[in-house]
């Protein structure tokens, strides 16, 4: 394609923009009022669906994601709609059977989707086959994706070969997906030039501003002949999002590759979206700012804010630096997977567990075990052999396309959800998130769907602790309010403890001397673990499965419970051999570290 041709622009504000900056909380009702203006701009496409939007609609917003797609299709009749789909994972966190993938793609097309950006977290092209074929069968545009990352094994030649493999599958275009903001201008120029020389399909660049370099990378990509760039309206741009649409349009004015888009019209839309964003102030995170440290730890912006929230819930936000340092180490152990959903969650959660346990791999999530078995595809490099042996023992590692091992499951899913599903789309909602989907469909039938509350503008919530220990709070003294944040706790000595905090933003060090001792039993009423046979957990979460019954004999290291935390499952193992004498939890219960969940009598 000639460099004289206008740069095409995909605006991602209605998907990745708000996913990156306000935790995917933008509601359909706040999208629709600007759709007519967006539709008149002349974008190559608008990314409006997929990614985390499906999950957020069902989990938080209590919206039917399919209804959102239909409404946007109606409101944007002249613009191609685009979505992000995780290959064989679709929008969930596991591989689905081929019949589910085919049905989901077809229904997405039927409800108005035009362009499917298909990626695989492992860059394993085998995991794209079914989705790409389904898109082509539906008559829509299949865009293959290179998940950009850096490691000893990720070279330009490797990405070029992947691009050639995707072209062989029949993709209509290729996107470079720089989800963490790892590209540099020089690397961008080299990669785009190599791809333009090697494949004859349009190229798109999707790069996050996390490191502050994305705008420079886009200009170098344009110089090298890129066809399409992803930007976001300024109200949902920059930070861990994308270069601002208005900025890039202005930068290209007067050049041979001028986008031709109307800058004043874009500014008018942005002004309206800035007002919309104010409604979602409670979801703003300090971890969505630009930070070049991503070039070191490779943590994408969305992952960064999620990790911060999760650690905050556990009263361990002060250890986020340790987690960021642990993530590259876990990634190396797993053979350098790109950090994008779901591998970002897999690596991030394992890193958190390693840090909170103060010992690496004391607990290994089920997802890490499945990864090491090959259920997500081939790792880019060799995994740590000792970790693999520890996680899966002598079990076989699969070397085929993971979905080849999955039997058709759509009929089974249809039967499971039963009459709650009023359409095939409902069945697919259940397929993506069985527990969450069932709850959503049940609430819809009962007429009890209620979205989470949006705090009034200018009001900051003060959550009331329900058994946990807050790390941030406001104290009111004689009519004056002070914002306090606990940032760390020093080593006890001579009965004293150093507590590090900020008081209205100013760092302070306070010395506490304990005069008594308080042992919390927690709101659950469970006892605190104190004996070798007391089974506890390292992380707060929910019980997914109880694997034993009273009277069972277990051996040390045997799994007795399965818990879920941060969308990842992990086994809780017996600390000693013996007989199960009491079980204090059931499926669905919330648990916290230090509680007795199961009691084992030694040697029984």
Beta strands, then each sheet from edge to edge (+ up, - down):
strand 1: 8-11
strand 2: 45-50
strand 3: 81-85
strand 4: 115-118
strand 5: 141-147
strand 6: 173-178
strand 7: 202-207
strand 8: 228-231
strand 9: 472-477
strand 10: 480-489
strand 11: 496-503
strand 12: 506-513
strand 13: 534-535
strand 14: 541-546
strand 15: 553-554
strand 16: 559-565
strand 17: 568-573
strand 18: 578-583
strand 19: 590-591
strand 20: 598-602
sheet 1: 1+ 2+ 3+ 4+ 5+ 6+ 7+ 8+ 1+
sheet 2: 9+ 10- 11+ 12-
sheet 3: 13+ 20- 18+ 15-
sheet 4: 17+ 16- 14+ 19-
end
